[in-house]
Amino acid sequence: MVNDLITYRETNGRASKEELEKLGRKISETCLWIGEDIFTVLKSALEDANFHREREALIETWEHQMRRIRND
């Protein structure tokens, strides 16, 4: 899945919006469109890129939304 993006970046530098969207669709498919699994991938990517504050903010938002859904 990631090999297409790696090959693209090796030859052209930064990935285009279209390539990143294609990667997003592959991630969704690999995760079987399960939101929690997709969110796990997102958290890992943010941590790897040292976006720790942003990761924590998204986790708080996610957990808040999950509590709201469970209480509805």
C-alpha positions as CSV (number, residue, x, y, z in Angstrom):
1,M,0.0,0.0,0.0
2,V,2.6,2.5,1.0
3,N,5.0,1.4,-1.7
4,D,3.2,3.5,-4.4
5,L,3.6,6.6,-2.3
6,I,7.3,5.8,-1.5
7,T,8.1,5.3,-5.2
8,Y,6.3,8.5,-6.1
9,R,8.2,10.5,-3.4
10,E,11.5,9.1,-4.5
11,T,11.1,10.4,-8.0
12,N,9.1,13.6,-7.5
13,G,9.6,14.8,-3.9
14,R,6.5,15.7,-1.9
15,A,3.4,13.7,-2.6
16,S,0.5,15.5,-4.3
17,K,-2.9,15.9,-2.8
18,E,-4.3,13.3,-5.1
19,E,-1.6,10.7,-4.0
20,L,-2.3,11.4,-0.4
21,E,-6.0,11.0,-0.9
22,K,-5.3,7.7,-2.7
23,L,-3.3,6.6,0.3
24,G,-6.2,7.6,2.6
25,R,-8.6,5.5,0.6
26,K,-6.2,2.5,0.8
27,I,-5.9,3.0,4.5
28,S,-9.6,3.1,4.9
29,E,-10.0,-0.1,2.8
30,T,-7.2,-1.9,4.8
31,C,-9.0,-0.9,8.0
32,L,-12.2,-2.2,6.6
33,W,-13.8,1.2,7.0
34,I,-13.7,0.9,10.8
35,G,-13.4,4.4,12.2
36,E,-11.6,3.3,15.3
37,D,-8.9,1.5,13.3
38,I,-8.5,4.4,10.9
39,F,-8.2,6.7,14.0
40,T,-5.4,4.4,15.3
41,V,-3.5,4.8,12.1
42,L,-3.9,8.6,12.3
43,K,-2.7,8.7,15.9
44,S,0.4,6.7,15.0
45,A,1.2,9.0,12.0
46,L,0.8,12.1,14.1
47,E,3.0,10.7,16.9
48,D,5.7,9.6,14.3
49,A,5.7,13.2,12.9
50,N,6.0,14.7,16.4
51,F,2.6,16.3,16.4
52,H,2.0,15.3,20.0
53,R,-0.2,18.2,21.0
54,E,-2.4,17.8,18.0
55,R,-2.6,14.0,18.6
56,E,-3.8,14.6,22.2
57,A,-6.4,17.2,21.1
58,L,-7.8,14.7,18.5
59,I,-7.9,11.9,21.1
60,E,-9.8,14.2,23.5
61,T,-12.3,15.1,20.8
62,W,-12.6,11.4,19.7
63,E,-13.3,10.3,23.3
64,H,-15.8,13.1,23.8
65,Q,-17.7,12.1,20.7
66,M,-17.6,8.4,21.7
67,R,-19.1,9.3,25.1
68,R,-21.9,11.3,23.4
69,I,-22.7,8.5,21.0
70,R,-22.8,5.9,23.9
71,N,-25.1,8.2,25.9
72,D,-27.6,8.9,23.0
